Amino acid sequence: MEPTGLPANSWNGIRRLAARLTRHIDGVLLGIVLALMVVGLAVLFSASNANLARVSGQLVNLLVGLAVMWTFANVPPHYLMRYAVPLYVLGMLLLVCVAAFGEVVNGARRWLYVGVTRIQPSELMKIAVPLMMAWYFERYEATLKLRNYTAAVVLLAVPVGFIARQPDLGTALLIAASGFYVLFLAGLSWRVIAGLAVAGAGSLPLLWSTLHDYQRQRILTLIDPMQDPLGAGYHTIQSTI
């Protein structure tokens, strides 16, 4: 049924425009994003005591995000692939620079001063790593062997190691997950995945011993928010009320 008050030609024009704007975006993904936006704005409106200024500011941020999403969705994949290697190499060079003489903020060496501003190279690697791995698998798609998967794991592990050492465990895990998804979609054997899962589970005690105190506390608070009800666990507890 067409909305009343709009001529049929106008409504058809709106539908054609909407279809043209979203033809390169997955409909389910866009629906989920829009639903999360609406829910998030509603929660912010309630939590901020109907502070329209904060809600309006967040809405602007969301619209900018949608614009960026639409822009990248309309860029041909083969065009993005041209920048896979340069972005990855640039990101690795910046991570090395951060490790060598990066700025220490709150005990973490994550920032690099460039002129009058500072940058966080790990943010670049969120895009560069999965893009680089996709480029690599596309190049060797016809002749994939175990050594190719091993090389891809190295491409993933090196930046993840640098970022975890800063330390920035959250970003390191996020990039590791994105790289693992590329490995999975590239056809990594379930037997290998099972082996990696077992090895990962077995290495948990070792990984736990290498974590900083605040990282351990963050994990423990995630499991039991009541350990820090007025601090890290506050929002988790409030979400259950």
C-alpha positions in Angstrom: 0.0 0.0 0.0 1.4 3.4 -1.0 1.3 6.2 1.6 -1.6 8.7 1.2 -0.7 12.2 0.3 2.0 11.3 -2.2 1.4 11.0 -6.0 2.1 7.5 -7.4 4.9 8.9 -9.5 6.6 10.6 -6.6 6.4 7.4 -4.5 7.8 5.3 -7.3 10.6 7.8 -7.7 11.5 7.6 -4.0 11.5 3.8 -4.2 13.8 3.9 -7.2 16.1 6.3 -5.5 16.2 4.1 -2.4 17.0 1.0 -4.4 19.7 2.8 -6.3 21.4 4.1 -3.1 21.3 0.7 -1.4 22.0 -1.7 -4.3 25.6 -2.3 -3.1 24.6 -2.7 0.5 23.3 -6.0 2.0 19.7 -5.4 3.1 19.9 -7.6 6.2 23.1 -5.8 7.3 21.6 -2.4 6.7 18.4 -3.4 8.6 20.5 -4.5 11.6 22.6 -1.4 11.6 19.5 0.9 11.5 17.8 -1.1 14.2 20.9 -0.8 16.5 20.9 3.0 15.7 17.3 3.4 16.7 17.7 1.4 19.9 20.9 3.1 20.8 19.4 6.6 20.4 16.4 5.5 22.5 18.6 4.2 25.3 20.8 7.4 25.1 17.6 9.6 25.3 16.4 7.7 28.4 19.8 7.5 30.1 20.6 11.2 29.5 17.3 12.4 31.0 16.0 13.5 27.5 19.1 15.5 26.7 18.4 16.4 23.1 21.8 17.9 22.6 23.6 14.6 23.3 21.1 12.7 21.2 21.5 15.1 18.3 25.3 14.9 18.6 25.1 11.1 18.5 22.7 11.2 15.6 25.2 13.3 13.6 27.9 10.8 14.3 25.7 7.9 13.2 24.8 9.7 10.0 28.5 10.3 9.3 29.1 6.6 9.9 26.3 5.7 7.4 27.8 8.0 4.8 31.2 6.3 5.2 29.5 2.8 5.1 27.7 3.8 1.8 30.9 5.2 0.3 33.0 2.1 0.9 30.1 -0.2 -0.2 30.1 1.6 -3.6 33.9 1.2 -4.1 34.6 -1.8 -6.3 36.5 -4.5 -4.4 39.3 -4.7 -7.0 39.9 -1.0 -6.5 40.3 -1.5 -2.7 42.7 -4.4 -3.4 45.2 -2.0 -5.0 45.8 -0.5 -1.6 46.0 -3.7 0.4 49.8 -4.0 0.3 50.7 -0.3 0.7 48.3 0.1 3.7 49.6 -3.1 5.4 53.3 -2.0 4.9 52.5 1.5 6.1 50.7 0.2 9.1 53.5 -2.2 10.0 56.1 0.7 9.7 54.0 2.8 12.0 53.6 0.0 14.5 57.4 -0.4 14.6 57.7 3.4 15.1 55.3 3.2 17.9 57.2 0.4 19.6 60.5 2.4 19.2 59.5 5.9 20.2 55.7 6.1 20.6 54.0 8.3 23.2 53.2 6.6 26.5 49.7 7.5 27.7 48.3 5.9 30.9 51.0 3.2 30.8 50.4 2.2 27.2 52.5 3.0 24.2 49.9 3.3 21.4 50.2 6.8 20.0 52.6 8.3 17.5 53.0 12.1 17.2 53.0 13.3 13.6 53.5 17.0 13.3 50.9 18.8 15.4 48.7 15.8 16.0 49.0 12.2 17.1 47.7 9.0 15.5 47.0 5.5 16.6 48.4 3.1 13.9 46.4 0.1 15.3 43.2 1.7 14.0 44.7 1.6 10.5 45.4 -2.1 10.9 41.7 -2.9 11.6 41.3 -2.3 7.8 44.7 -3.1 6.5 45.0 -6.6 8.0 41.8 -8.2 6.7 42.3 -6.4 3.4 45.8 -7.7 3.1 44.8 -11.3 3.9 41.9 -11.1 1.3 44.4 -9.8 -1.3 46.8 -12.6 -0.5 44.2 -15.4 -0.8 42.8 -13.9 -4.0 46.3 -14.0 -5.5 46.9 -17.6 -4.6 43.2 -18.8 -4.9 43.9 -21.4 -7.6 46.9 -23.0 -5.8 46.1 -22.8 -2.1 48.2 -25.1 0.0 49.1 -25.4 3.7 52.1 -23.0 3.3 49.8 -20.3 2.0 47.6 -20.6 5.2 50.8 -20.5 7.3 52.0 -17.3 5.5 48.6 -15.8 6.1 48.8 -16.6 9.8 52.1 -14.8 9.9 50.6 -11.8 8.2 48.0 -11.8 10.9 50.2 -12.7 13.9 52.9 -10.0 13.4 50.7 -6.9 13.7 48.5 -8.6 16.4 51.7 -9.2 18.4 52.9 -5.6 18.1 49.5 -4.3 19.1 49.1 -6.7 22.1 52.6 -5.6 23.3 51.6 -1.9 23.5 49.4 -3.2 25.3 46.1 -2.9 23.6 44.5 -6.3 24.1 41.0 -5.3 22.9 42.2 -4.1 19.5 44.6 -7.1 19.1 41.7 -9.5 19.7 39.5 -7.6 17.3 42.1 -7.7 14.5 42.8 -11.4 15.3 39.1 -12.2 14.9 38.8 -10.4 11.6 41.8 -12.2 10.3 40.5 -15.5 11.5 37.2 -14.9 9.6 39.2 -14.3 6.4 41.1 -17.6 7.0 37.8 -19.4 7.6 36.2 -18.0 4.4 39.3 -18.9 2.5 38.6 -22.5 3.1 40.7 -23.4 6.2 40.1 -27.0 7.1 37.9 -27.8 10.1 40.5 -30.1 11.4 43.0 -27.3 11.4 40.5 -25.0 13.1 39.8 -27.7 15.7 43.5 -28.1 16.3 44.0 -24.4 16.7 41.1 -24.3 19.2 42.6 -27.1 21.3 46.0 -25.4 21.2 44.5 -22.1 22.1 42.6 -23.6 25.1 45.8 -25.3 26.2 47.8 -22.0 26.1 45.2 -20.0 28.2 47.2 -20.4 31.4 50.3 -19.1 29.7 48.4 -16.2 28.2 46.9 -15.4 31.5 50.3 -15.1 33.1 51.4 -12.6 30.5 48.4 -10.3 31.0 48.7 -7.0 32.9 46.9 -6.7 36.1 44.3 -4.3 34.7 43.6 -6.7 31.8 43.1 -9.6 34.2 40.8 -7.5 36.3 38.8 -6.5 33.2 38.2 -10.1 32.3 37.3 -11.1 35.9 34.8 -8.1 36.1 33.3 -9.2 32.8 32.6 -12.7 34.3 31.5 -11.3 37.7 30.5 -7.5 37.5 29.9 -7.5 41.3 33.7 -7.5 41.8 33.7 -3.8 40.9 30.1 -2.6 41.0 30.9 1.1 41.0 33.7 0.8 38.4 34.2 -1.5 35.5 31.1 -3.6 36.3 28.8 -0.6 36.8 27.3 -0.5 33.3 26.9 -4.3 33.1 25.0 -4.3 36.3 22.8 -1.4 35.2 21.9 -3.2 32.0 20.3 -6.0 34.0 18.1 -3.7 36.1 
